[in-house]
């Protein structure tokens, strides 16, 4: 059985993985950093905005939207001054706004590249929602733009700040259960509205793989503590009309340097959410594993009894701390680029039917 005390002690001992600002630095007195949300869709409205009410190092300072009604609603709800409200056309003027230190890009995937680069040119630190881009080339250009502008860059990998997930990372890194032999994971849901942007390749870049399959890629990587060296993959469609432009269901297998393997599935056709890690001397299972919580987990030794946390609040505070301490994020653009390379390899493996090597 695991306890909150176990969790806190392991976080302090396991450093390198991450810090937990809301738990460890609540008494910090530095000025809070201002964050502007670019795109006011579901994720911003229902998750990021509420999370910013719980953060200790940053605040919701501005918005960027193309919808006047949303602007009025958010201004009133969060007391955002008119000078901190922008449209996509006036976005570049944010460079002159000293209230805003960080820009969080929460737009359709195909728009990430443009707005991350524009934010960097405006001299603002940047968080970009996952997947960071729709191609490896775009990801590399985004990283380069942030480095050129000398701004910090992070990807919205909130699971890296979730207690059960942190424990999976710690066990894999420490080889506490011996060598990991295989990882099985799944992430999917039944997608609704057939006209939404997620089903348009021009906006999404891909389907379930881009949207939620990336959680399984992450799970395989941190579940083994290794980077994959090859991939095989298969795609299936039960509704070729609805999923004419993007993938519905993809299975894929990764091989790792140690000999460990992973088997994953992502789908827009049905709900699934699980991470299972099998090692020489034990196993770990998270179910649910990747959602907004509460995450639940157990090992061969018993239940994980870690606290439920607001993943987004911890993620946001951690990035603010990175900016304040002038250090790189543990979920940097380079971390996002690793996943983009694997995603491209998965699509190539689907298209060719052959094993694709990863460098």
Buried (B, 14 or more C-beta within 10 A) or exposed (E): EBEEEBBBEBBEEBEEBBBBBBBBBEEBEEEBBBBBBBBBBEBBBEBBBBBBEBBBBBBBBBBBBEEEEBBEBBBEEBEBEEEBBBBBEEBEEBEEBEBBBBBBBBBBBBBBBBBBBBBBBBEBBBBBBBBBBBBBEBBBBBBEBBEEBEBBBBBBBBBBBBBBBBBBBBBBEEBBBEBBBBBBBBBBBEBEEEEEBBBBBEBBBBBBBBBBBBBBBBBBBBBBBBBBEBBBBBBBBEEEEBBEEBBBBBBBBBBBEBEBBBBBBBBBBEEBBBBBBBBEEBBBBBBBBBBBBEBBBBBEEEEBBBEEBBBBBBBBBBBBBBBBEEEEBBBBBBBBBBBBBBBBBBBEBBEEEEEBEBE
